[in-house]
Amino acid sequence: MKVKRTLQDVEKKITDFFLENGRMPTYSEMAEIMGVRSKSVVHFWVNKLLDAGILQKDAKGFLTLTRNPRALKLVGEVCAGLPTSAEQDLRGIVSFDEYLVRDPSKSFLLSVTGDSMIDAGIREKDMVVVESNREPKNGDIVLAEVDGDWTMKYFFKNGPTVTLEAANPKYPTIIPRTDLRIAGVITAVVRKYYQ
């Protein structure tokens, strides 16, 4: 018996796969989730989705969804001071990937251990976004390899001298003795309050 598919059915199957696996399916996986054996059928549907603007190809030719299904609705603002009335109205859609990451190909996440940056609002078990191609400026928080050890600290440069400072008075300022490599600048912090 021939199964009749619609563009919406195929889009939903691909979106569901993306939400479950955090990546786009391969052509073989698309054939499996669509319940077809022929890759030419998969190519047919991929071309339909490209034409409809549901899929697009990135700079390397990989398929991506044009709308991130993990994006959340932005429904307003809330006051962190004195209580005010909060009205909810749809103000747009926010994808945290796009909001937090300027260049995904040059960015990565790290899980934080320790408390040396606690006064900068970075706590143990937070996740930080590191952008590897950003040139650090004075006052940026950087991921650095100092004399063979990795750390995350405030970056300061005065002439040829670089110092790395903690955001916790318990920790001393670090001045590299021999080697310093800046792996990236911390551009965002993500904290989960509930597991």
C-alpha positions in Angstrom: 0.0 0.0 0.0 1.4 3.4 -1.0 1.6 6.0 1.8 0.6 9.5 0.9 3.0 12.0 2.5 2.6 15.8 2.7 5.3 18.4 3.1 4.1 19.0 6.7 4.4 15.3 7.5 8.0 15.2 6.3 8.9 18.5 8.0 7.5 17.2 11.3 9.5 13.9 11.0 12.7 15.8 10.4 12.0 18.3 13.1 11.1 15.6 15.6 14.4 13.9 14.8 16.3 17.2 15.3 14.6 17.8 18.7 15.4 14.2 19.8 19.0 14.0 18.6 20.2 17.6 18.5 21.3 17.3 14.9 19.9 16.9 11.4 19.3 13.3 10.1 21.5 11.8 7.5 19.9 10.9 4.1 19.8 7.2 5.3 18.1 8.3 8.5 15.7 10.4 6.6 14.8 7.3 4.5 14.2 5.4 7.7 12.0 8.0 9.4 10.0 8.5 6.2 9.6 4.8 5.8 11.1 4.7 2.3 13.9 2.6 0.8 14.9 4.8 -2.1 17.3 7.7 -1.6 15.8 9.3 -4.7 12.6 9.7 -2.7 14.5 11.4 0.1 16.2 13.7 -2.4 12.8 14.5 -3.9 11.5 15.6 -0.4 14.7 17.4 0.5 14.4 19.5 -2.7 10.7 20.2 -1.9 11.7 21.4 1.6 14.5 23.5 0.2 12.1 25.1 -2.3 9.6 25.8 0.4 12.2 27.5 2.6 11.9 24.9 5.4 15.4 23.6 4.9 18.5 25.5 3.7 22.1 24.6 3.1 24.9 26.2 5.2 28.2 27.4 3.8 29.6 23.8 3.8 26.5 22.4 2.0 25.0 20.8 5.1 21.2 20.8 5.5 19.8 22.9 8.3 16.3 23.9 9.4 15.6 27.6 8.6 13.6 27.9 11.9 15.2 26.5 15.1 12.5 24.3 16.6 14.1 24.9 20.0 13.4 28.6 19.9 11.3 30.0 22.7 8.7 32.8 22.6 9.7 36.1 23.9 6.6 37.3 25.7 7.6 40.5 27.5 9.7 41.9 30.3 9.8 41.4 34.0 11.1 43.9 36.6 13.8 42.7 38.9 13.2 45.6 41.2 9.9 46.6 42.7 6.9 44.5 41.6 5.0 45.8 38.6 2.3 44.4 36.5 3.7 42.0 33.9 1.7 41.6 30.7 2.3 38.8 28.4 2.2 39.4 24.7 4.2 37.7 22.0 7.2 39.9 21.1 9.1 37.5 18.9 10.8 34.2 19.0 14.3 33.7 20.6 16.6 30.9 19.7 19.2 30.6 22.5 21.7 29.3 20.0 21.4 32.5 18.0 21.1 34.8 21.0 24.1 33.4 22.9 26.4 32.4 20.0 27.7 34.8 17.3 29.8 32.3 15.4 28.8 28.6 16.0 31.8 27.3 14.0 34.2 29.1 16.3 32.4 28.6 19.6 32.1 25.8 22.2 30.7 25.2 25.7 32.5 24.4 28.9 31.2 23.3 32.3 32.5 25.4 35.1 34.3 23.9 38.2 35.5 26.0 41.1 34.6 29.4 42.4 37.3 31.8 41.2 34.9 33.8 39.0 31.9 33.8 41.4 31.9 37.7 41.8 31.5 37.9 38.0 28.3 35.8 38.3 29.9 32.5 37.1 29.3 29.6 39.5 30.3 26.0 39.7 28.2 23.8 37.3 27.3 26.8 35.1 28.0 26.5 31.4 30.1 29.1 29.6 30.1 29.9 25.9 33.7 30.4 24.6 34.3 32.2 21.3 37.8 31.1 20.0 38.3 33.7 17.3 37.6 36.8 19.4 40.6 38.9 20.3 40.6 39.6 24.1 40.3 43.2 25.4 41.2 44.4 28.9 38.4 43.3 31.3 37.2 40.3 29.1 36.9 37.0 30.8 39.1 34.5 28.9 39.9 30.8 28.8 43.7 30.6 29.0 46.4 28.0 29.2 49.0 29.4 31.6 52.2 27.5 32.1 50.5 24.2 31.2 47.3 24.7 33.3 43.9 25.8 32.1 42.0 28.6 33.8 39.2 31.1 33.3 40.0 34.7 34.5 39.8 38.4 33.7 42.3 39.4 31.1 44.4 42.5 31.4 47.4 43.6 29.2 49.7 46.5 30.0 52.4 46.7 27.3 53.9 43.2 27.1 52.7 42.1 30.5 49.5 40.1 30.7 47.8 39.5 34.1 44.9 37.2 34.7 42.7 38.1 37.7 40.1 36.1 39.5 36.7 37.5 40.5 37.1 36.1 44.0 39.5 37.7 46.6 40.6 34.2 47.7 42.6 33.8 44.5 45.9 35.5 43.6 46.6 37.4 40.3 48.3 35.2 37.8 51.3 36.4 35.8 52.4 33.8 33.3 56.0 32.7 33.9 56.8 31.2 30.5 53.7 30.2 28.4 50.3 31.9 27.8 47.8 30.8 25.2 44.4 32.4 25.1 41.9 29.8 23.8 38.9 32.2 23.7 36.8 34.8 25.2 33.8 33.9 27.5 30.8 35.5 25.8 27.9 34.0 27.8 27.0 32.1 30.9 24.1 29.6 31.2 22.7 28.4 34.5 20.1 25.8 35.1 18.2 26.1 38.5 16.5 22.7 38.3 17.8 19.4 37.1 
